[in-house]
Amino acid sequence: MAKIFQLKNTTTLTLIGILLLAAFFRFYRLPEMANFDFDQEYTSNFAYAVLREFPIQLIGQGLSVEGLFMGPLYFYYLVPFFAITNLHPIGGFVASVILGLIIIVAFFWVASSLFGKTAGLIAAFLRAILFIEIDHDWTMVPSYSSELLVLITWYCFYKYWQGQTKFLPLLGLSFGLYTSIHPILFPFYLVFIFLLIFKKLVPKLKTIILSLACFLIPVLPLIIFEYLHSFWEVKKLFSFFSGSSGGSLDVNRLMHYAEFNLLEANRILNIQFLSSQIFIILFLIIIFLLIRNKVGFWKDSFHKIMLAATWVIFIVYYTILPTHVSEYYFLGLTTLTLLYLAGTLSLLAKKTKLSKLVLILILVNITIFNFGQLRERWLNPSLVTLVHKDDIVKEIIKRQDNEQEFYVSYIPLPGWTFGFNYLFKYYEKMPQTREVKPPVYTIVIPKYLSPDSIDVSSGNIGLILPD
């Protein structure tokens, strides 16, 4: 009993240490690390509208298909943090980082449930120190928060596979939340259909009704919006799919997506001396041998069948989807890759002293590489982030009398001017837009577009003062 208690205590302390490390990496110089661009400005305006104009918002951000919108729940999560900082955007970034820390705990919980405590700690550690994950937590973008729902979904799939249908309402709630996080998770609906067909496990009617209710609760704002707007989005979806040229299986596209997702493990492991093709071959051979020899958790048919089915469904779904597919659309698969890589690495801790040494060397290599990327970001003198845009806006306001009108012009690269309008609104000093007349402040972003004319600068943003 004492040994078990000691083991639990060690695990808890290790997890706390990982969370403290993760929090330091994310909160250290947060205003300098956090980009304040289109997505972040939208989120800030959403919070501003809720707190200053009207508290009920039925939709969130627009999607890549014009006329389609997300649900508002992710953005409502951020609103209390904006309220604490009196609507300054830093509140939203703090909320994003806190959600990232919650995701780290979720990785520990799910990996521990599926593979054991060692895997849980490895999964939490990887999610804590991978630079790309730290960068995601700095973004205040709902799609990157989808990792949490992926982990909940996968845990529910695992329990359902074991015959525990009582987790179906939690799965229904998770499915409903997809509409407020991002539709990139929609392929999991098809994965669940596969699970139902394969297992042929029908839950009780009470469970089904409760699950449907849990699904509808987070979707309710969108349903109300659709009703009030004559089902505009439904019509738009029908028009999108019926009028598109998609639906065919492009083999080149499929192979590209397959390669991208197979290489996710190497983007985590950072084995630079192997070519992409050699890594994929070795990776597939290792997985095949683990499954054939029934090593550790790989002897469980859930991990073999459901993981393969999910991988195929996601790849095929996005191959035939009639729209541009960005890399982050595969966050469902990349989240599972991190989860299963942690589980597989944990098998090394249960073998020989040599295998344990190999595990330590792998984790050290990952840590050194990602800390190098993080340090490079910290030392980058050419960032264009929240603190720099905030400095420029405050510099303009400082030079203006309370009642005097002013005009702001830009010398920018395309898409680099987002965020300034919200900051002017936050400081309650909006530039006039009727006509160009003195005083005129010119924001140069990035600075190299007009280096000789700049009077004041912050990061990679320059300001040309009025004549």
Salt bridges, closest charged atoms under 4 A:
GLU32 OE1 - ARG29 NH2 3.10
ASP37 OD1 - LYS389 NZ 3.05
GLU133 OE1 - ARG127 NE 3.24
GLU133 OE1 - HIS136 ND1 3.63
ASP135 OD1 - ARG377 NH1 3.41
ASP137 OD2 - ARG26 NE 2.60
ASP137 OD1 - ARG127 NH2 3.01
GLU147 OE1 - ARG127 NH2 3.01
GLU264 OE1 - ARG267 NH2 2.89
ASP390 OD2 - HIS88 NE2 3.51
ASP390 OD2 - LYS394 NZ 3.55
GLU395 OE1 - LYS398 NZ 3.29
GLU395 OE2 - ARG399 NE 2.78
GLU405 OE1 - ARG434 NH2 2.64
